[in-house]
Amino acid sequence: MSPLLYLGGLVLVFLLWIKAKGLDYVIVHQRWIFVCLFLLPLSVIFDVYYYVRAWLIFKMCSAPKLHDQRVRNIQRQVREWRKKEGKKNYMCTGRPGWLTVSLRVGKYKKTHKNIMINMMDILEVDTKRQVVRVEPLANMGQVTALLSSIGWTLPVVPELDDLTVGGLVMGTGIESSSHIYGLFQHICVAFELVLADGSFVRCSEEENSDLFHAVPWSCGTLGFLVAAEIKIVPAKQWVKLHYEPVIGLENICKRFTEESENKQNTFVEGLQYSLDTAVIMSGTMTDHAEPDKINRIGLHFKPWFFKHVEGYLKRGKGGVEYIPLRQYYHRHTRSIFWELQDIIPFGNNPIFRWLFGWMVPPKISLLKLTQGETIRRLYEQHHVVQDMLVPMKSLQEAITRFHQDINVYPLWLCPFLLLPGRGMVHPKGEEEELYVDIGAYGEPKVKHFEAKTSTRQLEKFVRDVHGFQMLYADVYMDREEFWDMFDGRLYHKLRDELGCKDAFPENYDKICKSARH
């Protein structure tokens, strides 16, 4: 029997099995089959298409000309809305909710006026000013691929390839270099927006300063972002990464704080595997590497990064490796941190990695599009995806609360410098303060877990220590609690001045649980 006939026979058997069981049954109970056979190949096609498209447009230098046309088109759509539908319903971007990296899909997309914004290009790299100008749908994989090819990088590169500049500006972004540079918003030097009246405005620290400070965390409720200027810094070839396993919660918090306060470290990150065990990593950029310590973690057959890190904990001793810079930046992409192990349980098996690892990960957007109502409800009630930002001085108490309320491991620990400002998120005082992002992604192991109750307990703790909740995840706070967590003074002032109240919903109404599937 020829291999093609044999393969065709297997496919026929599989299709007959799906027909007998039903597509819903396969997607819910044997999801890995659907993901491996359909979503992985489709994800590769998506990536190749967008990579080639972005490369051609940048090489042809057509992006700036196309950009001006796109801005005028957005202005036209907004003015038409004002003329025909103004004050009857709100506006929002026309990008489908399933395309976002957030696991939630906004219901408001169905009732609001969708303004189409097809802007995904890198417009300019200015090495003299040390800035890159990009459109809002350009993603981190695209930006780092281009910048690294010419010897530059962003000071803060959030991990997942598909995170877009617009999402990181209107929401937030963080990386293991944030203990030096702050959040993603703090490396942005200017924003360009189309406002509620269809006018175009550029804002920076010197020009329209109030709007510049109010845009981050505003979730697209002050205007439509059409471009951002972001700082760039010279890149080096390698990251020299130190791994340090630590035992005992008090020791973990102490060592993590020490490494985060050490400005000699370009990168600091912690992966906590239980209440009392963690690996703390600190790294620096370098152009020189010891050949016997090079680890190209981005190769498709390499173990998932969080599993590789756990090996140091199991061996009980630290180590040093040299990792290519861009592979370091996207170290959690292949396994979507550790979420992929729940979707493809054997995904880290060496055989799977060697044969199919080059297709991993499936696009989060495609996972959302095909998850169905049953999986969505299961995720909502039995799965946690949360990032809580708390002062470093509250780290030990915060980890204890996470353990008691949800008990999800690993936990991602990422330090960042919270800078003074006038926007929604800033320190309580006038001085910069060291914070930490605690990321919990997975299935809670506490018997008493209930999504709403448990999340509200965490939200209250975060408010009490003057922390913040990332808004991509489920938010169970009521409106009063939300504005107790965030500083809305400048935001609401600009909503009044710019005529946003009739054009855009308040950001709470876009991110609260009742506004999402």
C-alpha positions as CSV (number, residue, x, y, z in Angstrom):
1,M,0.0,0.0,0.0
2,S,1.4,3.4,-0.9
3,P,2.0,6.0,1.8
4,L,-0.5,8.4,0.3
5,L,-3.2,5.8,0.3
6,Y,-2.4,4.9,3.9
7,L,-2.5,8.5,5.0
8,G,-5.7,9.1,3.1
9,G,-7.2,6.1,4.9
10,L,-6.2,7.5,8.3
11,V,-7.8,10.9,7.4
12,L,-11.0,9.1,6.3
13,V,-11.1,7.1,9.5
14,F,-10.6,10.3,11.5
15,L,-13.4,12.1,9.6
16,L,-15.8,9.2,10.1
17,W,-14.9,9.2,13.9
18,I,-15.7,12.9,14.1
19,K,-19.0,12.4,12.3
20,A,-19.9,9.6,14.8
21,K,-18.8,11.5,17.9
22,G,-19.8,15.0,16.8
23,L,-17.5,18.0,16.3
24,D,-18.4,19.5,19.6
25,Y,-17.4,16.3,21.4
26,V,-14.0,16.3,19.7
27,I,-13.3,20.0,20.4
28,V,-14.2,19.6,24.1
29,H,-12.9,16.1,25.0
30,Q,-10.1,15.6,22.5
31,R,-9.1,19.1,21.8
32,W,-5.5,18.3,21.1
33,I,-6.6,16.3,18.0
34,F,-8.3,19.4,16.5
35,V,-5.4,21.7,17.5
36,C,-2.7,19.4,16.1
37,L,-4.4,18.6,12.8
38,F,-6.0,21.9,12.0
39,L,-4.9,24.9,14.2
40,L,-1.1,24.2,14.1
41,P,-0.9,24.1,10.3
42,L,-3.2,27.1,10.0
43,S,-1.1,29.1,12.5
44,V,2.0,28.4,10.4
45,I,0.2,29.7,7.3
46,F,-0.9,32.9,9.2
47,D,2.6,33.5,10.4
48,V,4.3,33.1,7.1
49,Y,1.8,35.3,5.3
50,Y,2.1,38.2,7.8
51,Y,5.9,37.9,8.0
52,V,6.3,38.0,4.2
53,R,3.8,40.8,3.9
54,A,5.5,43.0,6.6
55,W,8.9,42.4,5.1
56,L,7.8,43.3,1.6
57,I,6.0,46.5,2.7
58,F,8.9,47.7,4.8
59,K,11.5,46.9,2.0
60,M,9.4,48.7,-0.6
61,C,9.0,51.7,1.8
62,S,5.3,51.8,1.0
63,A,4.2,51.8,4.6
64,P,4.3,55.6,5.2
65,K,2.2,56.3,2.1
66,L,-0.3,53.6,2.9
67,H,-0.4,54.8,6.5
68,D,-1.5,58.3,5.5
69,Q,-4.3,56.9,3.4
70,R,-5.4,54.6,6.3
71,V,-5.5,57.6,8.7
72,R,-7.7,59.5,6.3
73,N,-10.0,56.5,6.0
74,I,-10.4,56.3,9.8
75,Q,-11.2,60.0,9.9
76,R,-13.8,59.6,7.2
77,Q,-15.5,56.7,9.1
78,V,-15.6,58.7,12.3
79,R,-17.1,61.8,10.6
80,E,-19.7,59.7,8.9
81,W,-20.6,58.2,12.3
82,R,-21.0,61.7,13.7
83,K,-23.2,62.7,10.8
84,K,-25.4,59.6,10.7
85,E,-25.3,57.9,14.0
86,G,-23.7,60.3,16.5
87,K,-24.9,59.8,20.1
88,K,-27.0,56.8,19.2
89,N,-24.3,54.3,19.8
90,Y,-20.6,54.1,20.7
91,M,-17.7,53.5,18.4
92,C,-15.0,50.8,18.8
93,T,-12.3,49.3,16.6
94,G,-13.6,46.8,14.0
95,R,-11.0,44.2,14.8
96,P,-12.8,41.0,15.7
97,G,-12.6,40.2,19.4
98,W,-11.2,36.7,18.7
99,L,-8.1,38.2,17.2
100,T,-6.9,39.7,20.5
101,V,-4.4,37.8,22.7
102,S,-6.8,38.2,25.7
103,L,-8.8,35.1,26.3
104,R,-12.0,37.0,26.5
105,V,-14.2,38.3,23.7
106,G,-16.0,41.6,24.1
107,K,-19.8,41.6,23.6
108,Y,-19.7,45.3,22.9
109,K,-18.4,44.6,19.4
110,K,-21.9,43.5,18.4
111,T,-23.6,46.7,19.4
112,H,-21.1,49.4,18.8
113,K,-20.2,51.1,15.5
114,N,-17.1,49.2,14.2
115,I,-14.4,51.5,12.8
116,M,-12.2,49.5,10.6
117,I,-8.5,50.0,11.4
118,N,-6.2,47.9,9.2
119,M,-2.8,49.2,10.4
120,M,-0.1,46.6,11.1
121,D,3.1,48.0,9.6
122,I,6.4,49.4,10.9
123,L,6.6,52.9,9.5
124,E,10.1,54.1,10.3
125,V,13.2,53.3,12.2
126,D,15.1,56.5,13.2
127,T,18.4,55.5,14.7
128,K,19.5,59.1,15.2
129,R,16.5,59.9,17.5
130,Q,16.6,56.2,18.6
131,V,12.9,55.7,18.0
132,V,10.7,53.3,15.9
133,R,7.4,54.5,14.6
134,V,4.8,51.8,14.2
135,E,1.1,51.2,13.5
136,P,-1.1,49.8,16.3
137,L,-1.5,46.3,15.0
138,A,2.3,45.7,14.5
139,N,3.2,42.9,16.9
140,M,6.2,42.1,19.1
141,G,7.4,39.2,16.9
142,Q,7.3,41.5,13.8
143,V,9.0,44.5,15.5
144,T,11.8,42.5,17.2
145,A,12.5,40.6,13.9
146,L,13.1,43.8,12.1
147,L,15.0,45.7,14.8
148,S,17.3,42.8,15.6
149,S,18.2,42.5,11.9
150,I,19.7,46.0,12.0
151,G,21.2,45.8,15.5
152,W,18.5,47.5,17.6
153,T,15.8,46.4,20.1
154,L,13.0,47.8,22.2
155,P,14.0,48.4,25.9
156,V,10.8,46.4,26.9
157,V,9.7,43.5,24.8
158,P,6.6,41.7,26.2
159,E,7.1,38.0,25.6
160,L,4.3,36.7,23.3
161,D,4.9,37.3,19.6
162,D,1.3,38.2,18.9
163,L,1.0,41.1,21.4
164,T,0.3,44.2,19.4
165,V,1.7,47.7,20.0
166,G,-1.9,49.0,20.3
167,G,-2.8,46.5,22.9
168,L,0.3,47.2,24.9
169,V,-0.3,51.0,24.8
170,M,-4.0,51.0,25.4
171,G,-3.7,48.2,27.9
172,T,-0.2,47.6,29.3
173,G,2.9,45.5,28.8
174,I,5.8,44.3,30.9
175,E,9.1,42.3,30.5
176,S,12.0,41.2,32.6
177,S,13.8,44.5,31.8
178,S,11.0,46.6,33.3
179,H,12.8,46.9,36.6
180,I,14.9,49.4,34.7
181,Y,12.7,50.9,32.1
182,G,9.2,50.6,33.6
183,L,6.1,49.4,31.8
184,F,5.7,49.4,28.0
185,Q,4.0,52.8,28.2
186,H,7.1,54.3,29.7
187,I,9.2,53.6,26.6
188,C,6.7,55.3,24.3
189,V,7.6,58.9,23.4
190,A,4.6,59.9,21.3
191,F,1.1,58.7,20.3
192,E,-0.9,59.6,17.2
193,L,-4.7,59.4,17.5
194,V,-7.9,60.1,15.7
195,L,-10.3,61.7,18.2
196,A,-14.1,61.5,18.6
197,D,-14.6,64.5,16.2
198,G,-12.5,62.9,13.5
199,S,-9.5,65.2,14.0
200,F,-5.9,63.9,14.1
201,V,-3.7,64.7,17.0
202,R,-0.1,63.9,18.1
203,C,0.7,63.8,21.8
204,S,4.0,63.6,23.7
205,E,5.5,64.8,27.0
206,E,5.8,68.3,25.4
207,E,2.8,68.3,23.1
208,N,-0.7,67.6,24.3
209,S,0.9,66.3,27.5
210,D,-2.4,65.5,29.3
211,L,-3.5,63.2,26.6
212,F,-0.1,61.5,26.4
213,H,-0.4,60.6,30.1
214,A,-4.0,59.5,29.8
215,V,-3.9,57.2,26.8
216,P,-2.2,54.2,28.5
217,W,-4.7,51.9,30.2
218,S,-7.6,53.8,28.5
219,C,-8.6,50.8,26.4
220,G,-9.4,52.9,23.3
221,T,-11.9,55.1,25.0
222,L,-10.2,58.5,24.3
223,G,-9.6,58.0,20.6
224,F,-8.3,55.6,18.0
225,L,-4.5,55.0,18.1
226,V,-3.0,55.1,14.6
227,A,0.7,55.2,15.4
228,A,3.2,55.2,18.3
229,E,6.8,56.3,18.6
230,I,8.8,53.9,20.8
231,K,12.3,54.2,22.1
232,I,14.9,51.8,20.8
233,V,18.3,50.8,22.2
234,P,21.4,49.1,20.7
235,A,21.1,45.3,20.8
236,K,23.7,42.7,21.6
237,Q,23.8,39.2,20.3
238,W,23.4,37.2,23.5
239,V,21.8,37.2,26.9
240,K,24.1,35.8,29.7
241,L,21.5,34.3,32.0
242,H,22.1,33.2,35.6
243,Y,19.7,30.6,37.1
244,E,19.4,30.4,40.9
245,P,17.1,27.9,42.5
246,V,15.8,29.2,45.9
247,I,14.0,27.4,48.7
248,G,11.7,29.0,51.3
249,L,9.2,31.8,50.6
250,E,11.1,34.4,52.7
251,N,14.4,33.6,50.8
252,I,12.6,33.7,47.5
253,C,11.2,37.2,48.2
254,K,14.5,38.4,49.6
255,R,16.6,37.2,46.6
256,F,14.1,38.4,44.1
257,T,14.0,41.9,45.6
258,E,17.8,42.0,45.7
259,E,18.2,41.0,42.0
260,S,15.4,43.5,41.0
261,E,17.1,46.4,42.8
262,N,20.5,45.6,41.1
263,K,20.6,47.8,38.1
264,Q,23.6,45.8,36.7
265,N,21.0,43.2,35.7
266,T,19.4,44.0,32.4
267,F,16.8,41.2,32.9
268,V,15.2,39.8,36.1
269,E,12.5,37.2,36.3
270,G,11.3,34.5,38.7
271,L,9.4,31.3,38.1
272,Q,7.8,30.0,41.3
273,Y,6.9,26.3,41.2
274,S,5.3,26.0,44.7
275,L,4.9,28.1,47.8
276,D,8.5,27.5,48.8
277,T,10.4,26.8,45.6
278,A,11.4,29.1,42.8
279,V,14.1,29.8,40.2
280,I,15.3,33.4,40.0
281,M,16.9,34.4,36.7
282,S,19.1,37.5,36.1
283,G,20.7,38.4,32.8
284,T,22.8,40.9,30.9
285,M,23.3,41.5,27.2
286,T,26.7,40.7,25.7
287,D,28.3,40.3,22.4
288,H,30.5,37.4,23.6
289,A,29.5,33.9,24.6
290,E,31.3,30.9,26.0
291,P,30.7,28.2,23.2
292,D,30.1,25.4,25.7
293,K,27.4,27.3,27.5
294,I,25.3,28.4,24.5
295,N,21.7,27.3,24.6
296,R,19.5,28.2,21.6
297,I,16.2,27.8,23.4
298,G,14.2,29.0,20.5
299,L,14.9,25.9,18.3
300,H,11.8,23.9,17.8
301,F,13.1,20.7,19.4
302,K,14.3,22.4,22.6
303,P,12.3,21.8,25.8
304,W,9.7,24.4,26.8
305,F,11.5,27.1,28.7
306,F,9.6,26.8,32.0
307,K,10.4,23.1,32.0
308,H,14.1,23.8,31.2
309,V,14.2,26.2,34.1
310,E,12.5,23.7,36.5
311,G,15.4,21.4,35.8
312,Y,17.7,23.7,37.8
313,L,15.3,23.4,40.7
314,K,15.3,19.6,40.6
315,R,19.1,19.5,40.4
316,G,19.4,21.9,43.3
317,K,22.1,24.0,41.8
318,G,22.3,27.1,39.6
319,G,24.0,27.7,36.3
320,V,24.8,30.1,33.5
321,E,23.8,30.0,29.8
322,Y,24.1,32.2,26.8
323,I,20.9,32.6,24.9
324,P,20.4,34.5,21.6
325,L,18.7,37.8,22.4
326,R,15.6,37.4,20.3
327,Q,15.1,33.8,21.5
328,Y,15.3,35.1,25.0
329,Y,12.7,37.7,24.4
330,H,10.2,35.2,23.1
331,R,11.2,32.3,25.5
332,H,7.6,31.8,26.7
333,T,6.0,32.0,23.3
334,R,6.2,28.3,22.2
335,S,4.5,27.1,25.3
336,I,2.3,30.2,25.8
337,F,4.0,30.4,29.2
338,W,2.7,27.0,30.5
339,E,-0.8,27.2,29.1
340,L,-0.1,24.9,26.1
341,Q,0.4,21.9,28.4
342,D,-3.4,21.9,29.1
343,I,-4.2,22.0,25.4
344,I,-1.5,19.5,24.1
345,P,-0.5,17.4,27.1
346,F,2.3,15.7,25.3
347,G,3.6,18.9,23.7
348,N,6.9,18.9,25.5
349,N,7.6,15.3,24.7
350,P,10.9,15.1,22.8
351,I,9.4,13.1,19.9
352,F,6.5,15.7,19.4
353,R,9.0,18.6,19.7
354,W,11.3,17.1,17.0
355,L,8.5,16.2,14.6
356,F,5.9,19.0,15.1
357,G,7.5,21.6,17.4
358,W,8.2,23.9,14.5
359,M,4.4,24.5,14.2
360,V,4.0,25.4,17.9
361,P,2.3,27.4,19.3
362,P,-1.2,27.5,17.8
363,K,-2.4,31.1,17.4
364,I,-4.3,32.2,20.5
365,S,-6.8,33.9,18.3
366,L,-7.6,30.6,16.5
367,L,-7.9,28.8,19.8
368,K,-10.5,31.5,20.9
369,L,-12.3,31.3,17.6
370,T,-12.8,27.6,17.8
371,Q,-13.2,27.0,21.5
372,G,-17.0,27.0,21.5
373,E,-19.4,27.9,24.3
374,T,-18.7,24.8,26.4
375,I,-15.0,25.3,26.6
376,R,-15.5,29.0,27.2
377,R,-17.6,28.2,30.2
378,L,-15.2,25.6,31.5
379,Y,-12.3,28.1,31.2
380,E,-14.3,30.8,32.9
381,Q,-15.1,28.6,35.9
382,H,-12.1,26.4,36.2
383,H,-9.2,28.4,34.8
384,V,-7.3,31.5,35.9
385,V,-5.5,33.9,33.7
386,Q,-4.6,37.0,35.8
387,D,-1.7,39.4,36.2
388,M,-1.8,41.4,39.4
389,L,0.7,44.3,39.9
390,V,1.7,44.8,43.6
391,P,4.4,46.8,45.4
392,M,7.6,44.8,45.9
393,K,7.3,45.3,49.6
394,S,4.0,43.3,49.6
395,L,5.4,40.4,47.6
396,Q,5.5,37.8,50.3
397,E,2.0,38.6,51.5
398,A,0.8,38.6,47.9
399,I,2.2,35.2,47.0
400,T,0.7,33.8,50.2
401,R,-2.7,35.2,49.2
402,F,-2.4,33.7,45.7
403,H,-1.6,30.4,47.2
404,Q,-4.6,30.5,49.6
405,D,-7.1,31.8,47.1
406,I,-6.2,30.0,43.8
407,N,-3.1,27.8,44.3
408,V,-1.9,28.0,40.7
409,Y,1.7,27.2,39.8
410,P,4.0,28.1,38.2
411,L,3.7,31.8,39.1
412,W,5.4,34.3,36.9
413,L,7.3,37.0,38.8
414,C,8.4,40.1,36.9
415,P,9.7,43.2,38.6
416,F,9.0,46.7,37.2
417,L,9.7,50.3,38.1
418,L,6.4,52.2,38.4
419,L,7.1,55.8,37.5
420,P,5.3,58.9,38.8
421,G,2.7,60.3,36.4
422,R,-0.8,61.7,36.0
423,G,-2.5,58.8,34.3
424,M,-4.5,55.9,35.6
425,V,-1.5,54.0,37.0
426,H,1.2,55.5,39.1
427,P,2.8,55.2,42.6
428,K,0.9,56.5,45.6
429,G,3.6,59.0,46.4
430,E,5.7,61.3,44.1
431,E,8.6,58.9,43.9
432,E,9.2,55.9,41.6
433,E,8.6,52.6,43.3
434,L,9.5,49.0,42.6
435,Y,6.5,46.8,41.8
436,V,6.2,43.2,40.8
437,D,3.8,41.5,38.3
438,I,2.5,38.2,39.7
439,G,1.1,36.2,36.7
440,A,-1.2,33.2,37.5
441,Y,-2.1,31.1,34.5
442,G,-3.7,27.7,34.9
443,E,-6.2,25.5,36.8
444,P,-6.7,26.4,40.4
445,K,-5.9,23.6,42.9
446,V,-7.9,24.9,45.9
447,K,-11.1,23.0,46.6
448,H,-13.1,26.2,47.4
449,F,-12.3,28.0,44.2
450,E,-15.1,29.9,42.7
451,A,-14.2,32.2,39.8
452,K,-16.1,35.4,40.9
453,T,-15.6,35.1,44.7
454,S,-11.9,34.0,44.5
455,T,-11.0,36.7,42.0
456,R,-12.8,39.4,44.0
457,Q,-10.8,38.4,47.1
458,L,-7.6,38.9,45.1
459,E,-8.8,42.2,43.7
460,K,-9.6,43.5,47.1
461,F,-6.1,42.6,48.4
462,V,-4.5,44.3,45.4
463,R,-6.5,47.4,46.0
464,D,-5.6,47.4,49.7
465,V,-1.9,47.4,48.9
466,H,-2.3,50.0,46.2
467,G,-1.7,47.6,43.4
468,F,-3.3,47.2,40.0
469,Q,-5.0,44.5,37.9
470,M,-4.1,44.0,34.2
471,L,-7.3,44.7,32.3
472,Y,-7.0,42.0,29.6
473,A,-8.3,39.4,32.1
474,D,-11.7,39.0,33.8
475,V,-12.5,41.9,36.1
476,Y,-15.1,41.3,38.8
477,M,-14.8,44.7,40.5
478,D,-17.8,47.0,40.5
479,R,-17.4,50.6,39.1
480,E,-16.7,52.1,42.5
481,E,-14.0,49.5,43.3
482,F,-12.5,49.9,39.9
483,W,-12.0,53.7,40.3
484,D,-10.7,53.1,43.8
485,M,-7.9,51.0,42.2
486,F,-7.2,53.3,39.3
487,D,-6.7,57.1,39.2
488,G,-9.4,58.4,36.9
489,R,-9.1,62.1,37.4
490,L,-7.2,63.0,34.3
491,Y,-9.0,60.4,32.3
492,H,-12.4,61.7,33.1
493,K,-11.3,65.3,32.6
494,L,-10.2,64.5,29.0
495,R,-13.3,62.5,28.4
496,D,-15.3,65.7,29.0
497,E,-13.0,68.0,27.1
498,L,-12.6,65.8,24.0
499,G,-16.3,64.8,23.6
500,C,-15.6,61.2,24.4
501,K,-18.7,60.5,26.5
502,D,-21.0,60.2,23.5
503,A,-18.4,58.5,21.3
504,F,-16.8,55.8,23.4
505,P,-17.8,53.8,26.5
506,E,-16.0,54.3,29.7
507,N,-13.1,51.9,29.9
508,Y,-14.8,50.1,32.9
509,D,-17.7,49.3,30.6
510,K,-15.4,47.6,28.1
511,I,-13.4,45.5,30.6
512,C,-15.9,44.5,33.3
513,K,-17.1,41.0,33.4
514,S,-20.6,41.9,32.2
515,A,-19.2,43.4,29.0
516,R,-17.4,40.2,28.0
517,H,-18.2,36.7,26.8
